[in-house]
Amino acid sequence: MLKTVTFGLLIFPLFLLVSAGGNGFPRCNCDDEEGLWSIESILQYQKVSDFLIAIAYFSIPIELLYFLSCSNVPFKWVLFQFIAFIVLCGMTHLLNGWTYNVHPFQLMLALTIFKFLTALVSCATAITLITLIPLLLKVKVRELFLKKKAWELDQEVGMMKKQKEASWHVRMLTHEIRKTLNRHTILYTTLIELSKTLDLKNCAVWMPNEGRTVMNLTHELNERKSSESSRLSIPISDPDVSEIEGSEGVKILRSDSALGLASSGWSDEPGAVAAIRMQMLRVSDFKGGTPELIQACYAILVLVLPGGNSRVWSFHELEIVEVVADQVAVALSHAAVLEESQLMTEKLEEQNRALQQARKDAMMASQARNSFQKVMSKGMRRPMHSISGLLSMIQQGNIGDGQRLVVDAMTKTSSVLSTLINDVMEISATGNGRFSLELRPFRLHSMIKEAACLAKCLCVSRDFDFAIEIDNSLPDFVLGDERRIFQVLLHMVGNLLNSWDSGGYVNFQVTTVSGNQTRNDQRRPVWRPNSFDGYASVKFEIAIKNGGSQDSSISSLPLSSRKHNSEGIESVLGFSVCKKLVQMMQGNIRVVPNSRGLPQIMTLVLRFHLQPCLGGSIFEPEGSTDHPLSNSLFRGLQVILADDDGVNRLVTRKLLEKLGCNVSAVSSGFECLNALSTGTSFQIVLLDLHMPEMDGFEVAMRIRKFGSGSRPLIIALTASADENVGEKCLQVGMNGIIRKPVLLKGMADEFCRVLKQLSKGV
C-alpha cells in the first residue's frame, strides 16, 4: 500500500501538467494547413486524446476504490481526495472533447465549473501533500528500522539455532563422556564423539610424563603401530606447547607446527589444526586438610580437520571444543576421585581385615591367657598355697632341730615358688613386666641360713660339695624384700649348677662391702654402693671351684643364648627376671665366666637399710614373736570361712582350728550369707575375693548393708599382688586382708591386729 501511495504522489505533478496543457488551450489560432498536419486533423487527434485521457482518469479511481475496499491503510481521506481530483480531471478532459467544434454556452459553463473545481481540489491536494510527506517519510524510516530489526532478529534466531545445535552436540558429547568413570574410556569416547560431531580427520591427547619434561601421545582416534606411537613425544619447552598451556581458549596451530604435524600423522596435506589444554586434577594433592600449592598439570587435546579443502574452524565449533574440554577435565577429576576412593576402600578393607585378624589374635591370646591363668591358678598356685599352709602348721609343731631346719627351708622355698607363680600370672594379666616389692624388716642371718641350707641340698643332689663363708661384720636386722632376695640367691645357685656336670664344690660367700673396696675391685658392678649412716652394702658371691666338665649341650654357645633345651631357656629367662628384681632393689647382679666362657662366679650386691640390732648369731634360733602362736589367744572365736577351692578351704580350716577357733566352712558367697542369716553369731568372716558367681567384695557389701545385730569383722583372702586391693577392701567395709599362701603366723598376726582395732573402737 505504501508503494502505491508513493507512486501516486510521483505521477501527481504530471497529471497537473497534462491537465493544464490539455484543458487550458482547447483551440489554437495557428494558420490552417492541409494534409496530415492540418488544423482539422490536429483537432481530431486532440479530441481522441481527450477521450482516452478521460477513460484513463476514470479507470484509476475505480482501481483505487477496489484497493481501499480490500485493504486497511492509513490516510484514506487523502486517497479519497486524490480520487476526486482524478475524477474532476477526467471530467474536464471528457467535456473538452466537445469543445473542438462549435458548442453551446452550457458546455462551456460546465467545462469552466469542472476546471474551477479541479483547480480547487488540485490546490487542496498540494497543500495536503506538504503535511503528508513528512508523515510518509516517518513511515518509511520506521519501515527501514523494522527491516533492520527484522534482519538482526533473523541473525539472532540463526545464532540461537546454531547455539541450540551446539548445545545439543555438547549435551550429547557430555552424556557419552559421563557414561563411565574410567579415564581411558572417557578419553577414547571424547575422541570418537568429537570426530563424529565436527567431522575430524584425527583427534589426539598428549600428556606430560612424570618429570614434566616431554609431552607423550597417549590417546589417538586413528591408532598407529605401537612402535610409532611409543616414539611420539614433543619437548614441553616447545613454543606451541608452552603457548597452549598458558592460554585458556582454543589455539589454531600453524601449518608447520610440530604438534599439529605429529597429531595429523605427518600427512602431506594436513587440514586446519586446533589445540586446547585440559587440566589434569590430582585428588591426592588435597589430602590432610589445607591443600598445598602445586604447579598445575595440563594435557593437550589436538583436533585435525580433513585436508584437501578450504574448510576452517568456525566460531561455534571452537565453542564446542572449549566446552567439551572443560567437561572432559571435570569427568577426569571425577574418575580420579573414584579411583582414589576405590584405592582407599581397598586399603580400608585391607586394614579392616588386618584389624579383624588382630582382633581374632587378641581374642585367642586373651583366651590363651585366661586358660593359662586358670591352669596356673588351679594346677599350681592353689596346691602351692595348700602346701605352704600345711608346712606352716608343721613348722609350729613339736619337731626336732634337724627337722625344723628342713621344714623351714621347705617353707621358704614354697614361698619363693608362690612368688614366682604370682609374678608369672601378673605378667600374663598386665603384660607390663613389672614386679611389686614388699619391703619389711627381716633377719638377714636367718635368710642366709635358709638359703645356704637349700643350696647345700641342691649341691648334694648334683654331687657338688658346699661351703659357706660369712663375714663377722655382717648386719642382722635389715629392711628389704626377703622373698625376692631369697629367690635371686636360689637362682644364682641353680644357674651355676645347670652349667656344669658334677664334681668340685660350690663356695657361698657373704661379705660387707665398703666404698674403697668397691673402687678397688676391678670386677665391680656398674652400681657403686654408697656408705651412709644407717645403710650397709652386702655382697653375695657364689662360685664353682674345681668343677668338672661342662654340659655338652652348652659347650659351644655363649652365655646369653646357651642351652636350647627347656632347662637352658628357663635359666636365661630366670636370669632376666632376677636382673629386673635386683635393679628394682637398686642393686646389681653379674656373671663372671671362666676361660671357656662358662659361668663360674655370680655376684649380687645389695644395699640394706639397717634396723635396730637385737643381737644374736647367724646360727641362733629365731626369737619369739609379740603374739605367740598359742590357741589360748583365739580359743572359742567363731569364724566362718568362704572359699570355693576345697583343698585351700580344708587347709585354712585346719590352720584356724590350730589357733583354737570354731570354724564353719562354706564354698560360696550365697552359703556364707545364708549362714549369717541363721542367727549364729560369728565374730570373724574370712572371704576369698575371687569366688565365682558372687565374689568377696559383693558378699562384704551385702553383709554391711543388710546385716543386723552384731557386725562381724571381715577379713579378705587373696592371692593377688595388686597394691590397690587393700584400699578396695577398706572401701567396701572390710577390716583386714591376708595374702595367700595363708601361713599360720601371718593369720595370727592379722587376727591380733584387727582384734586390737576392735578393742580400741577403731
Backbone hydrogen bonds, N-H to C=O, Kabsch-Sander energy under -0.5 kcal/mol:
donor,donor_aa,acceptor,acceptor_aa,energy
5,V,1,M,-2.2
6,T,2,L,-2.1
7,F,3,K,-2.3
8,G,4,T,-2.3
9,L,5,V,-2.1
10,L,6,T,-1.7
11,I,7,F,-1.8
12,F,8,G,-1.0
15,F,11,I,-1.8
16,L,12,F,-1.7
17,L,13,P,-2.3
18,V,14,L,-2.6
19,S,15,F,-3.1
20,A,16,L,-2.5
21,G,17,L,-2.6
22,G,18,V,-3.0
23,N,19,S,-2.2
24,G,20,A,-1.1
25,F,21,G,-0.6
38,S,35,G,-1.3
39,I,33,E,-0.7
42,I,38,S,-2.6
43,L,39,I,-2.5
44,Q,40,E,-2.1
45,Y,41,S,-2.5
46,Q,42,I,-2.6
47,K,43,L,-2.6
48,V,44,Q,-2.4
49,S,45,Y,-2.5
50,D,46,Q,-2.9
51,F,47,K,-2.0
52,L,48,V,-2.3
53,I,49,S,-3.1
54,A,50,D,-2.6
55,I,51,F,-2.2
56,A,52,L,-2.5
57,Y,53,I,-3.0
58,F,54,A,-2.6
59,S,55,I,-1.7
60,I,56,A,-1.8
62,I,58,F,-1.0
63,E,59,S,-2.1
64,L,60,I,-2.5
65,L,61,P,-2.8
66,Y,62,I,-2.0
67,F,63,E,-2.3
68,L,64,L,-2.6
69,S,65,L,-1.9
70,C,66,Y,-1.2
71,S,67,F,-0.7
73,V,71,S,-0.5
79,L,75,F,-1.2
80,F,76,K,-2.6
81,Q,77,W,-2.0
82,F,78,V,-2.4
83,I,79,L,-2.6
84,A,80,F,-2.3
85,F,81,Q,-2.1
86,I,82,F,-2.2
87,V,83,I,-2.7
88,L,84,A,-2.6
89,C,85,F,-2.3
90,G,86,I,-2.6
91,M,87,V,-2.3
92,T,88,L,-2.4
93,H,89,C,-2.2
94,L,90,G,-2.4
95,L,91,M,-3.0
96,N,92,T,-2.2
97,G,93,H,-0.7
97,G,94,L,-0.8
98,W,95,L,-1.6
99,T,96,N,-1.1
108,M,104,P,-1.4
109,L,105,F,-2.7
110,A,106,Q,-2.7
111,L,107,L,-2.6
112,T,108,M,-2.3
113,I,109,L,-2.4
114,F,110,A,-2.6
115,K,111,L,-2.3
116,F,112,T,-2.3
117,L,113,I,-2.7
118,T,114,F,-2.4
119,A,115,K,-2.5
120,L,116,F,-2.4
121,V,117,L,-2.9
122,S,118,T,-2.6
123,C,119,A,-2.5
124,A,120,L,-2.8
125,T,121,V,-2.7
126,A,122,S,-2.5
127,I,123,C,-2.7
128,T,124,A,-2.6
129,L,125,T,-2.3
130,I,126,A,-1.2
131,T,127,I,-1.0
131,T,128,T,-0.6
132,L,128,T,-1.7
133,I,129,L,-2.6
135,L,131,T,-0.7
136,L,132,L,-2.7
137,L,133,I,-2.8
138,K,134,P,-2.4
139,V,135,L,-2.4
140,K,136,L,-2.2
141,V,137,L,-2.9
142,R,138,K,-2.8
143,E,139,V,-2.3
144,L,140,K,-2.8
145,F,141,V,-2.9
146,L,142,R,-3.0
147,K,143,E,-2.4
148,K,144,L,-2.5
149,K,145,F,-2.9
150,A,146,L,-2.8
151,W,147,K,-2.4
152,E,148,K,-2.8
153,L,149,K,-3.1
154,D,150,A,-2.3
155,Q,151,W,-2.3
156,E,152,E,-2.9
157,V,153,L,-3.1
158,G,154,D,-2.5
159,M,155,Q,-2.7
160,M,156,E,-3.4
161,K,157,V,-2.6
162,K,158,G,-2.5
163,Q,159,M,-3.4
164,K,160,M,-3.0
165,E,161,K,-2.5
166,A,162,K,-3.2
167,S,163,Q,-3.5
168,W,164,K,-2.4
169,H,165,E,-2.3
170,V,166,A,-2.8
171,R,167,S,-3.0
172,M,168,W,-2.4
173,L,169,H,-2.9
174,T,170,V,-3.4
175,H,171,R,-2.6
176,E,172,M,-2.1
177,I,173,L,-2.8
178,R,174,T,-2.5
179,K,176,E,-0.9
180,T,177,I,-0.8
183,R,181,L,-0.5
186,I,182,N,-2.5
187,L,183,R,-2.1
188,Y,184,H,-2.4
189,T,185,T,-2.5
190,T,186,I,-2.1
191,L,187,L,-2.1
192,I,188,Y,-2.2
193,E,189,T,-2.6
194,L,190,T,-2.3
195,S,191,L,-1.8
196,K,192,I,-2.0
197,T,193,E,-2.4
198,L,194,L,-2.7
199,D,195,S,-1.0
200,L,195,S,-1.1
201,K,304,V,-2.9
202,N,304,V,-1.4
204,A,302,V,-2.5
205,V,219,H,-2.9
206,W,300,I,-2.7
207,M,216,N,-2.6
209,N,214,V,-1.7
212,R,209,N,-1.1
215,M,234,I,-3.5
216,N,207,M,-3.3
216,N,214,V,-0.5
217,L,232,L,-1.7
218,T,205,V,-2.0
218,T,216,N,-0.8
219,H,205,V,-1.5
221,L,203,C,-2.6
223,E,221,L,-0.9
228,E,225,K,-0.6
229,S,225,K,-2.6
230,S,226,S,-1.8
231,R,227,S,-0.5
231,R,228,E,-0.7
232,L,228,E,-0.5
232,L,229,S,-0.7
233,S,231,R,-0.8
234,I,215,M,-2.4
236,I,213,T,-2.6
238,D,235,P,-1.8
242,S,238,D,-2.7
243,E,239,P,-2.5
244,I,240,D,-2.5
245,E,241,V,-2.4
246,G,242,S,-1.4
247,S,243,E,-0.7
247,S,244,I,-0.8
251,K,275,A,-3.1
253,L,251,K,-0.6
253,L,273,V,-2.4
257,S,254,R,-1.3
261,L,257,S,-2.7
262,A,258,A,-2.4
263,S,259,L,-1.9
264,S,260,G,-1.9
265,G,262,A,-0.7
266,W,261,L,-3.0
271,G,305,L,-0.9
274,A,303,L,-2.7
275,A,251,K,-2.3
276,I,301,L,-1.9
278,M,299,A,-3.2
280,M,297,C,-3.0
281,L,279,Q,-0.9
283,V,281,L,-0.5
285,D,282,R,-1.1
286,F,283,V,-2.2
287,K,284,S,-1.1
290,T,288,G,-0.8
292,E,285,D,-1.1
294,I,292,E,-0.7
299,A,278,M,-3.3
300,I,206,W,-2.7
301,L,276,I,-3.1
302,V,204,A,-2.8
302,V,300,I,-0.6
303,L,274,A,-3.1
304,V,202,N,-2.7
305,L,272,A,-2.6
318,L,314,S,-2.1
319,E,315,F,-2.0
320,I,316,H,-2.2
321,V,317,E,-2.2
322,E,318,L,-2.3
323,V,319,E,-2.6
324,V,320,I,-2.6
325,A,321,V,-2.4
326,D,322,E,-2.0
327,Q,323,V,-2.4
328,V,324,V,-2.7
329,A,325,A,-2.1
330,V,326,D,-2.2
331,A,327,Q,-2.7
332,L,328,V,-2.8
333,S,329,A,-2.1
334,H,330,V,-2.3
335,A,331,A,-2.4
336,A,332,L,-2.6
337,V,333,S,-2.5
338,L,334,H,-2.7
339,E,335,A,-2.9
340,E,336,A,-2.7
341,S,337,V,-2.7
342,Q,338,L,-3.0
343,L,339,E,-2.6
344,M,340,E,-3.1
345,T,341,S,-2.7
346,E,342,Q,-2.7
347,K,343,L,-2.6
348,L,344,M,-3.1
349,E,345,T,-2.9
350,E,346,E,-2.7
351,Q,347,K,-3.2
352,N,348,L,-3.0
353,R,349,E,-2.8
354,A,350,E,-2.6
355,L,351,Q,-3.1
356,Q,352,N,-3.1
357,Q,353,R,-2.8
358,A,354,A,-3.0
359,R,355,L,-3.3
360,K,356,Q,-2.7
361,D,357,Q,-3.2
362,A,358,A,-3.1
363,M,359,R,-2.8
364,M,360,K,-2.7
365,A,361,D,-3.3
366,S,362,A,-3.1
367,Q,363,M,-3.0
368,A,364,M,-3.1
369,R,365,A,-3.1
370,N,366,S,-3.0
371,S,367,Q,-2.9
372,F,368,A,-3.0
373,Q,369,R,-3.1
374,K,370,N,-2.5
375,V,371,S,-2.7
376,M,372,F,-3.1
377,S,373,Q,-2.9
378,K,374,K,-3.1
379,G,375,V,-3.0
380,M,375,V,-0.5
380,M,376,M,-1.4
381,R,376,M,-3.7
382,R,377,S,-2.6
384,M,380,M,-2.3
385,H,381,R,-2.6
386,S,382,R,-2.2
387,I,383,P,-2.5
388,S,384,M,-2.7
389,G,385,H,-2.3
390,L,386,S,-2.5
391,L,387,I,-2.7
392,S,388,S,-2.1
393,M,389,G,-1.5
394,I,390,L,-2.4
395,Q,391,L,-2.7
396,Q,392,S,-1.1
397,G,394,I,-1.4
399,I,397,G,-1.1
404,R,400,G,-2.8
405,L,401,D,-2.2
406,V,402,G,-1.8
407,V,403,Q,-3.0
408,D,404,R,-3.0
409,A,405,L,-2.0
410,M,406,V,-2.6
411,T,407,V,-2.8
412,K,408,D,-2.6
413,T,409,A,-2.7
414,S,410,M,-2.7
415,S,411,T,-2.0
416,V,412,K,-2.3
417,L,413,T,-2.7
418,S,414,S,-2.5
419,T,415,S,-2.1
420,L,416,V,-2.3
421,I,417,L,-2.5
422,N,418,S,-2.6
423,D,419,T,-2.5
424,V,420,L,-2.5
425,M,421,I,-2.2
426,E,422,N,-2.5
427,I,423,D,-2.6
428,S,424,V,-2.2
429,A,425,M,-1.5
430,T,426,E,-2.8
431,G,426,E,-0.5
431,G,427,I,-2.0
439,L,437,L,-0.6
440,R,438,E,-0.5
440,R,480,G,-2.1
442,F,478,V,-2.5
444,L,442,F,-0.7
444,L,476,D,-4.0
447,M,443,R,-1.9
448,I,444,L,-2.4
449,K,445,H,-2.3
450,E,446,S,-2.3
451,A,447,M,-2.4
452,A,448,I,-2.8
453,C,449,K,-2.2
454,L,450,E,-2.2
455,A,451,A,-2.5
456,K,452,A,-2.4
457,C,453,C,-1.8
458,L,454,L,-2.1
459,C,455,A,-2.4
460,V,456,K,-2.7
461,S,457,C,-2.0
462,R,458,L,-0.9
462,R,459,C,-0.6
463,D,460,V,-1.6
464,F,459,C,-3.2
465,D,504,G,-2.0
467,A,506,V,-2.5
469,E,508,F,-3.0
471,D,510,V,-2.2
474,L,471,D,-1.6
478,V,442,F,-2.3
478,V,476,D,-0.7
479,L,609,H,-1.8
480,G,440,R,-1.8
482,E,480,G,-0.9
485,I,481,D,-2.1
486,F,482,E,-2.4
487,Q,483,R,-2.2
488,V,484,R,-2.2
489,L,485,I,-2.3
490,L,486,F,-2.2
491,H,487,Q,-1.9
492,M,488,V,-2.3
493,V,489,L,-2.0
494,G,490,L,-2.7
495,N,491,H,-3.0
496,L,492,M,-1.7
497,L,493,V,-2.3
498,N,494,G,-2.1
499,S,495,N,-0.6
499,S,496,L,-0.9
500,W,497,L,-1.1
501,D,549,S,-2.1
503,G,463,D,-1.2
505,Y,545,K,-2.1
506,V,465,D,-3.6
507,N,543,A,-3.0
508,F,467,A,-3.1
508,F,506,V,-0.5
509,Q,507,N,-0.6
509,Q,541,E,-3.2
510,V,469,E,-2.8
511,T,539,K,-2.2
513,V,537,S,-2.9
518,T,514,S,-1.8
519,R,515,G,-1.9
520,N,516,N,-2.3
521,D,517,Q,-1.1
522,Q,520,N,-0.7
524,R,521,D,-1.5
532,F,530,N,-0.8
535,Y,532,F,-1.8
536,A,608,F,-2.2
537,S,513,V,-0.6
538,V,606,L,-3.0
539,K,511,T,-3.4
540,F,538,V,-0.5
540,F,604,L,-3.6
541,E,509,Q,-3.1
541,E,539,K,-0.6
542,I,602,M,-2.5
543,A,507,N,-2.3
544,I,600,Q,-2.0
545,K,505,Y,-2.6
545,K,543,A,-0.5
548,G,502,S,-0.9
548,G,503,G,-0.6
551,D,499,S,-1.0
554,I,551,D,-1.7
557,L,554,I,-1.1
561,S,558,P,-0.6
562,R,559,L,-0.8
569,I,565,N,-2.4
570,E,566,S,-2.1
571,S,567,E,-1.6
572,V,568,G,-2.5
573,L,569,I,-2.7
574,G,570,E,-2.4
575,F,571,S,-2.2
576,S,572,V,-1.8
577,V,573,L,-2.2
578,C,574,G,-2.6
579,K,575,F,-2.3
580,K,576,S,-1.8
581,L,577,V,-2.1
582,V,578,C,-2.6
583,Q,579,K,-2.3
584,M,580,K,-2.1
585,M,581,L,-1.5
586,Q,583,Q,-1.5
587,G,582,V,-2.6
588,N,605,V,-1.9
590,R,603,T,-2.1
592,V,601,I,-3.6
594,N,598,L,-2.4
597,G,594,N,-1.8
600,Q,592,V,-2.1
601,I,592,V,-2.1
602,M,542,I,-2.5
603,T,590,R,-2.3
604,L,540,F,-3.0
605,V,588,N,-2.5
606,L,538,V,-2.4
608,F,536,A,-3.1
609,H,479,L,-1.0
610,L,534,G,-2.6
610,L,608,F,-0.6
611,Q,477,F,-2.8
620,E,617,S,-1.3
630,S,628,P,-2.4
633,L,630,S,-1.3
634,F,659,L,-0.7
635,R,631,N,-0.5
636,G,660,G,-1.9
637,L,634,F,-1.9
639,V,637,L,-0.6
639,V,662,N,-2.9
640,I,684,I,-2.1
641,L,664,S,-2.9
642,A,686,L,-2.5
643,D,641,L,-0.5
643,D,666,V,-2.1
646,G,644,D,-0.5
649,R,645,D,-2.2
650,L,646,G,-2.1
651,V,647,V,-2.6
652,T,648,N,-2.8
653,R,649,R,-2.1
654,K,650,L,-2.2
655,L,651,V,-2.2
656,L,652,T,-2.3
657,E,653,R,-2.7
658,K,654,K,-2.3
659,L,655,L,-1.3
660,G,657,E,-1.1
661,C,656,L,-2.3
662,N,637,L,-2.5
663,V,661,C,-0.7
664,S,639,V,-2.1
666,V,641,L,-3.2
672,C,668,S,-1.5
673,L,669,G,-2.2
674,N,670,F,-2.4
675,A,671,E,-2.5
676,L,672,C,-2.0
677,S,673,L,-1.6
678,T,674,N,-0.6
678,T,675,A,-0.7
679,G,676,L,-0.8
680,T,675,A,-0.6
682,F,680,T,-1.0
683,Q,638,Q,-1.8
684,I,638,Q,-1.9
685,V,713,L,-3.3
686,L,640,I,-2.9
686,L,684,I,-0.5
687,L,685,V,-0.6
687,L,715,I,-2.4
688,D,642,A,-2.1
689,L,717,L,-2.3
691,M,688,D,-0.7
694,M,692,P,-3.0
699,V,695,D,-1.9
700,A,696,G,-2.4
701,M,697,F,-2.2
702,R,698,E,-2.1
703,I,699,V,-2.2
704,R,700,A,-2.4
705,K,701,M,-1.9
706,F,702,R,-2.9
707,G,703,I,-1.5
713,L,683,Q,-3.3
715,I,685,V,-3.0
715,I,713,L,-0.5
716,A,736,G,-2.3
717,L,687,L,-3.0
718,T,738,I,-1.8
725,V,722,D,-1.1
728,K,724,N,-2.0
729,C,725,V,-2.3
730,L,726,G,-2.1
731,Q,727,E,-2.1
732,V,728,K,-1.5
733,G,730,L,-1.0
734,M,729,C,-2.7
735,N,714,I,-3.2
736,G,714,I,-1.2
738,I,716,A,-3.0
740,K,718,T,-3.0
743,L,741,P,-0.6
747,M,743,L,-2.6
748,A,744,L,-2.3
749,D,745,K,-2.6
750,E,746,G,-2.0
751,F,747,M,-2.3
752,C,748,A,-2.5
753,R,749,D,-2.0
754,V,750,E,-2.3
755,L,751,F,-2.3
756,K,752,C,-2.1
757,Q,753,R,-2.0
758,L,754,V,-1.9
759,S,755,L,-2.3
760,K,756,K,-2.0
761,G,757,Q,-0.6
761,G,758,L,-0.7
762,V,757,Q,-2.6
